[in-house]
Amino acid sequence: MTGERLYLRPLASRDAEALLRLVSENREFFAQREAAVRGEGYFTVDGQLERIQEVVQMEASGRGVNLGIFLHAGDELIGHLALFGILRGGFQEARIGYMLAERHSGQGYATEAVNLAVAYAFGELDLHRLETGVQLDNPASARVLSKAGFREEGMSLHWVQIAEAWEDCLRFGLTKGEWEEPALPG
């Protein structure tokens, strides 16, 4: 998946050191948004190799895909994006989540990455719906989703656990039909 300034591709073992650099440099920044509690072993090359192996297994089982976000200029890994919790049958849906390095935030990279992932989800994966939640103190992420065509669906109370506290989230959704034929403004 290639965009104007970046590309997305599945993470592989060769990315372990770059992924370690990304998560280590952004440890505090990412911790504000991650549901997982990270032990010290996570912040090692072996920890990142284990994470990549889990991602490969998730992809092989059809439950999701985790993509690295890379800049064309220098092939730098600046974040990751996941389409996860894929449900087939009568749902054909997944959740989308993304994390971008703090120093690359606010430059439109997240919007570009989400747009690429949405096209992949509705094209290659043939999903019908994507959904996600955004913590109330993260209006930048809500703007990313709005720019990508997602609509706000309401609020879920105590939806995700971050740093041992249950956080309320605004919920967003997008269907393939909405994406194919966006509503005209106003």
C-alpha angles and dihedrals in degrees: 000000000000129000135176097276104009146025136213126220137159114275115250136188090267088065096059096101094045090047091050090051090050096049094041095050090047099037097125094036094052093043089067090065108026121104092202123083107226121216123203091263089066089064094064133083089250090052091053092046088054090049091050090049090053089051092050089052091048090052093046091053092049093240095120150311131248115205131193116229108223131182114232088222104077097346089258117174104231102166148331136249129199134200100196144160091043112191120193129185113057093355110049090185144129141183121245126213133169142182125195128191111264093238090056096047120113095029100098096258094119091052091049092048093048091049090052092048093048091053089049093047095050095036113033098023093037093219123167100207143021125195140176145162131236125202112244092243092057107078091154091066091047088055091050091055094045091051089052091055101260117144125216111249101184139274130304114206117224090356103152134024114232120176091346094306126105109237130205114232138195108234123223131189139182129186127206090245092054090049094048093048110023116201116253114251120260 
